[in-house]
């Protein structure tokens, strides 16, 4: 069993690695994808893509390690200093903080799956996480990613997928 410090360090390394993995996968599809090197922002990467009318659409994405679930909270700390006196620094992702949460799930043999969870859906769910089994239709679903800011489309699709009632 790893000591608490080693587990915290390993989780931190996995988090950074998953940000780079997500950027690499998305870059192959969209080209203009970048890590955001501003530590106080509530999102990790931006995706800049051309729309049908040749304008640019910028998608703000928060990357989360997804083992059994995709978590929607941020601002908390891990490791020995994880205890806060109040919840002032923790928050749940919303349309105010990012456009999509991307869960990076290890499928084994150095293969990874991306789960695209729009923040419009997170606001509708009103919960802190969701099981990856429940959002299987969002896995590698680039239609959802590209339409993540369109609340009507996302709600309709998530009802169709059975994620929302």
Secondary structure, DSSP 8 states (H G I E B T S, - for coil): ---HHHHHHHHHHHHHHHHHHHHHHHHHHHS-EEE---TTSS-SEEEEEE-TTS-EEEEEEEEEE-SSEEE-EES---GGG---SSSTT-EE--TTT-SEEEEEEEEETTEEEEEEEEHHHHHHHTSSEEETTTTGGGBT-HHHHHTTT-HHHHHHHHHHTTS--
